[in-house]
Amino acid sequence: MDARTVILHLSLIDGVGPATIAKMSAVLSTDSLAWQTVYRMTETHVMHTFGLSRTIAHKIETGLRTMSLLTQELDLIQRHAIQWVTVLDDTYPSLLRHIHTPPAVLYWRGACLQQLSARAIAMIGSRRANAYGQRIINKFVPPLVENAYTIVSGGAVGADTMAHRAAVNNKGTTIVVLGSGLLRPYPRENVPLFADILSAGGAVMSIFPLTTEPVPGNFPARNRVIAGLSHSCIVVQAAARSGAAITAAYALEQGRDVFAVPGALDDELSAGCHALIKEGATLLADITDIPGYVGYQRGAAKAEEPHGIVCAPYQPAIAQDLQELDPLLALCDTPRSIDELVVLSGTAFELVQDRLFELQLEGRVVQDFTGMWRSC
């Protein structure tokens, strides 16, 4: 069994995330023989070899005994012609590889993900994007695809759908980053759009095992990947606290250029864009506002050496009594990984993900550039 298959198996174990796999990779490197030894390790051996907690080590030992996890996933990959890559592979998208704790495994359908993402720009916005958002997207997508940019977005209704559809209609390529497994595409009403994207030479991808349902806790990780795949990020319409605003914050943390389109002062769908501009995003009024939009000069340079800006806009101070009412929020007084929060809270991984997503939208926690969660 090669190293990439062992990593795939680990990624399928509940509670074993990219931070844990990164610790193991630091010890085992790309040596397939070394990775195979993990199957023979005891819980204590796993704990001491990789510097993991006993709880995580126990999950790894018991999870690797369940070979059906791996065989079922490999069977689905083969039956549905799914492509996949691990963070150890040369074909892993280079920009995404250089974010902190990149996803261990990427699944996709369509064209070569590495090639598509080489000239990628994220375009995101509200699920409630209106005619103004559509006009803005129709203004910027044609010149971007004309210059061989790939449009990256999340496949959601609203601005995401508008951006994907505009790319296809203008004979461009686009990448959908799902918040669910590839065999559980969400939203269901966009399945025909996803098919059109594949036919047009784009890709539909996910960081989640193939049959993962679209639970709320998946979307912060999805948003982080949208930002990580892209050289730059354009926010079209966004409320002050929204998934689009969170994605833009991730983009800033990862050293990407962020562009925000202004709108009416009394429009709540422009409040997030205006806040981003106050925080240092570039006001986008014309395609020429994107520096080097034909050649990516600035974006490429920044991608090589991300400077790790930590941006946490729109987060009000939280009173101590509110923190005491939420044990997970109290645990985030010290920056912690999601694996640590699962162990310390004694709560299922999925429930921790869901609650972190809610707290993030409320502006009460933020995930910093190291991947750690902390209260605001």
HUCOR-V329877 format. One record per residue. SS is DSSP state (h for helix, s for strand, l for the rest). PHI is phi in whole degrees, -180 to 180 (none if undefined). D_FIRST is the distance of its C-alpha to the first C-alpha in Angstrom with 2 decimals. Layout:
ss = {SS & SS}
phi = {PHI & PHI}
d_first = {D_FIRST & D_FIRST}
This chain:
ss = {l & l & h & h & h & h & h & h & h & h & h & l & l & l & l & l & l & h & h & h & h & h & h & h & h & h & h & h & l & l & l & h & h & h & h & h & h & h & h & h & l & l & h & h & h & h & h & h & h & h & l & l & l & h & h & h & h & h & h & h & h & h & h & h & h & l & h & h & h & h & h & h & h & h & h & h & h & h & h & l & l & l & s & s & s & s & l & l & l & l & l & l & l & h & h & h & h & l & l & l & l & l & l & l & s & s & s & s & s & s & l & l & h & h & h & h & h & l & l & s & s & s & s & s & l & l & l & l & l & l & h & h & h & h & h & h & h & h & h & h & h & h & h & h & h & h & l & l & l & s & s & s & s & l & l & l & l & l & h & h & h & h & h & h & h & h & h & h & h & l & l & l & s & s & s & s & s & l & l & l & l & h & h & h & l & l & l & h & h & h & h & h & h & h & h & h & h & h & h & l & l & l & s & s & s & s & l & l & l & l & l & l & l & l & l & h & h & h & h & h & h & h & h & h & h & h & h & h & h & l & l & s & s & s & s & l & l & l & l & l & l & l & h & h & h & h & h & h & h & h & h & h & h & l & l & l & s & s & s & s & l & l & l & l & l & l & l & h & h & h & h & h & h & h & h & h & h & h & l & l & l & s & s & l & l & l & h & h & h & l & l & l & l & l & l & l & h & h & h & h & h & h & h & h & l & l & l & l & l & l & l & l & l & l & l & l & l & l & l & h & h & h & h & h & h & l & h & h & h & h & h & l & l & l & l & s & l & h & h & h & h & h & h & h & h & l & l & l & h & h & h & h & h & h & h & h & h & h & h & h & h & l & l & l & s & s & s & l & l & l & l & l & s & s & s & l}
phi = {none & -85 & -60 & -64 & -71 & -64 & -63 & -58 & -60 & -59 & -66 & -87 & -82 & -58 & 93 & -103 & -106 & -62 & -66 & -66 & -65 & -64 & -63 & -69 & -64 & -63 & -90 & -94 & 57 & -109 & -75 & -61 & -64 & -66 & -63 & -64 & -65 & -59 & -65 & -101 & -80 & -80 & -56 & -65 & -63 & -61 & -61 & -79 & -67 & -112 & 68 & -106 & -69 & -63 & -63 & -67 & -60 & -65 & -60 & -67 & -61 & -72 & -67 & -72 & -73 & -89 & -67 & -62 & -55 & -74 & -64 & -66 & -67 & -64 & -65 & -65 & -58 & -71 & -66 & -106 & 53 & -86 & -96 & -149 & -148 & -108 & -64 & -83 & -82 & -64 & -86 & -68 & -53 & -65 & -63 & -66 & -58 & -94 & -81 & -70 & 43 & -65 & -55 & -71 & -135 & -118 & -113 & -159 & -120 & 113 & -71 & -58 & -65 & -62 & -70 & -61 & -79 & -63 & -130 & -114 & -136 & -80 & -133 & -134 & 177 & -74 & -67 & -102 & -52 & -115 & -61 & -63 & -60 & -63 & -64 & -64 & -63 & -67 & -79 & -98 & -65 & -55 & -68 & -68 & -70 & -63 & -99 & 66 & -78 & -99 & -88 & -111 & -156 & -99 & 75 & -78 & -67 & 87 & -61 & -60 & -60 & -59 & -68 & -62 & -66 & -64 & -63 & -64 & -64 & -101 & 60 & -107 & -109 & -149 & -115 & -96 & -108 & -80 & -99 & -148 & -73 & -61 & -89 & -130 & -59 & -139 & -78 & -62 & -67 & -96 & -57 & -60 & -63 & -61 & -64 & -64 & -62 & -65 & -65 & -87 & 94 & -94 & -148 & -120 & -130 & -154 & -101 & -105 & -51 & -59 & -104 & -68 & -78 & -81 & -79 & -55 & -65 & -76 & -76 & -60 & -65 & -61 & -64 & -64 & -72 & -55 & -67 & -69 & -74 & -109 & -72 & -144 & -136 & -109 & -106 & -91 & -140 & -155 & -71 & -59 & -121 & -159 & -61 & -64 & -65 & -65 & -60 & -63 & -63 & -60 & -61 & -63 & -59 & -86 & 80 & -89 & -76 & -119 & -119 & -124 & -92 & -72 & -148 & -65 & -64 & -99 & -100 & -63 & -75 & -105 & -61 & -66 & -65 & -65 & -65 & -62 & -63 & -62 & -83 & 119 & -68 & -84 & -67 & -107 & -119 & -149 & -59 & -73 & -73 & -87 & -61 & 59 & -65 & -83 & -121 & 64 & -56 & -72 & -60 & -65 & -65 & -71 & -66 & -70 & -132 & -59 & -92 & 66 & -66 & -102 & -123 & -132 & -74 & 64 & -108 & -74 & -65 & -108 & -66 & -61 & -66 & -69 & -65 & -68 & -77 & -126 & -58 & -66 & -65 & -63 & -64 & -81 & -59 & -110 & -55 & -140 & -78 & -65 & -62 & -65 & -65 & -62 & -67 & -70 & -86 & 66 & -113 & -59 & -54 & -64 & -70 & -64 & -56 & -61 & -69 & -61 & -62 & -64 & -65 & -67 & -65 & -77 & 77 & -104 & -137 & -141 & -99 & -82 & -68 & -89 & 89 & -89 & -97 & -145 & -78 & -103}
d_first = {0.00 & 3.82 & 6.81 & 8.38 & 6.45 & 7.09 & 10.47 & 11.10 & 10.77 & 13.08 & 15.40 & 16.07 & 17.46 & 21.23 & 22.66 & 19.65 & 20.73 & 20.18 & 22.31 & 20.11 & 16.90 & 19.08 & 20.06 & 16.54 & 15.89 & 19.15 & 17.92 & 14.34 & 15.12 & 12.50 & 11.01 & 7.20 & 8.15 & 10.55 & 8.62 & 6.71 & 10.40 & 11.42 & 10.61 & 13.24 & 15.71 & 19.02 & 20.82 & 23.08 & 20.43 & 18.75 & 22.31 & 23.44 & 20.44 & 20.33 & 23.96 & 23.44 & 25.92 & 25.68 & 25.61 & 22.57 & 20.81 & 21.73 & 20.36 & 16.92 & 16.96 & 18.27 & 16.29 & 12.86 & 14.46 & 15.20 & 12.26 & 14.89 & 14.88 & 11.51 & 12.24 & 15.72 & 14.94 & 12.67 & 15.55 & 18.10 & 16.51 & 16.73 & 20.12 & 21.72 & 20.45 & 19.30 & 18.07 & 15.99 & 15.25 & 14.30 & 16.71 & 14.67 & 15.07 & 18.25 & 19.31 & 19.73 & 23.54 & 25.12 & 27.86 & 25.70 & 23.33 & 26.44 & 27.65 & 27.19 & 23.98 & 22.86 & 20.85 & 17.14 & 16.41 & 18.90 & 19.31 & 22.04 & 24.02 & 26.28 & 26.70 & 24.52 & 24.45 & 24.50 & 27.56 & 29.36 & 29.09 & 30.43 & 33.92 & 33.63 & 36.37 & 36.27 & 39.20 & 39.62 & 42.43 & 43.84 & 43.10 & 46.91 & 47.35 & 50.65 & 52.59 & 52.80 & 49.02 & 48.83 & 51.42 & 49.61 & 46.30 & 48.21 & 49.78 & 46.69 & 43.91 & 45.71 & 46.18 & 42.65 & 41.05 & 43.68 & 42.26 & 38.68 & 37.56 & 34.89 & 36.09 & 33.65 & 34.61 & 33.53 & 34.55 & 37.09 & 40.61 & 43.28 & 42.72 & 39.01 & 39.92 & 42.86 & 40.78 & 38.12 & 40.90 & 42.97 & 40.12 & 39.64 & 43.42 & 43.80 & 41.15 & 38.75 & 35.10 & 33.93 & 30.80 & 30.80 & 28.86 & 28.72 & 29.15 & 27.24 & 24.19 & 24.40 & 25.17 & 27.94 & 29.82 & 32.72 & 35.62 & 35.82 & 38.94 & 37.06 & 34.68 & 37.07 & 37.07 & 33.27 & 33.49 & 36.17 & 34.09 & 31.26 & 33.93 & 35.42 & 32.30 & 31.16 & 28.14 & 27.53 & 24.81 & 23.68 & 21.75 & 21.62 & 19.39 & 20.77 & 23.31 & 24.63 & 28.42 & 30.63 & 31.81 & 34.01 & 31.70 & 29.21 & 31.77 & 32.13 & 28.44 & 28.99 & 32.14 & 30.49 & 28.03 & 31.03 & 32.68 & 29.66 & 28.99 & 32.64 & 34.97 & 37.87 & 38.78 & 41.88 & 43.24 & 45.72 & 47.00 & 45.85 & 47.52 & 47.82 & 44.99 & 42.40 & 38.81 & 39.98 & 41.61 & 38.49 & 36.42 & 39.13 & 38.99 & 35.25 & 36.07 & 38.75 & 36.51 & 33.98 & 36.83 & 37.25 & 40.68 & 41.90 & 44.74 & 46.75 & 49.27 & 52.51 & 54.39 & 57.48 & 58.23 & 58.79 & 55.60 & 52.98 & 50.29 & 51.24 & 51.40 & 47.76 & 48.24 & 51.43 & 49.82 & 47.02 & 49.72 & 51.48 & 48.27 & 47.92 & 46.33 & 48.10 & 50.53 & 49.57 & 52.56 & 51.80 & 48.85 & 50.28 & 49.70 & 46.02 & 46.06 & 44.76 & 43.60 & 43.44 & 41.37 & 39.67 & 41.15 & 41.26 & 38.09 & 35.95 & 37.54 & 37.01 & 33.37 & 32.69 & 34.33 & 34.47 & 37.29 & 36.22 & 39.45 & 39.51 & 41.63 & 42.48 & 45.47 & 47.27 & 46.47 & 49.59 & 50.06 & 49.12 & 51.64 & 50.63 & 51.64 & 49.16 & 46.33 & 47.42 & 47.24 & 43.53 & 41.34 & 38.39 & 40.78 & 42.10 & 38.65 & 38.34 & 41.34 & 38.76 & 35.93 & 32.82 & 29.32 & 28.66 & 26.35 & 29.40 & 31.73 & 29.75 & 29.92 & 33.54 & 34.89 & 33.21 & 32.74 & 29.91 & 27.73 & 29.12 & 32.68 & 32.33 & 31.06 & 34.01 & 36.55 & 35.43 & 35.85 & 39.34 & 40.30 & 39.16 & 41.31 & 44.18 & 43.92 & 43.35 & 39.93 & 38.11 & 34.58 & 35.12 & 33.36 & 31.03 & 29.79 & 31.93 & 34.36 & 37.98 & 41.30 & 44.04}
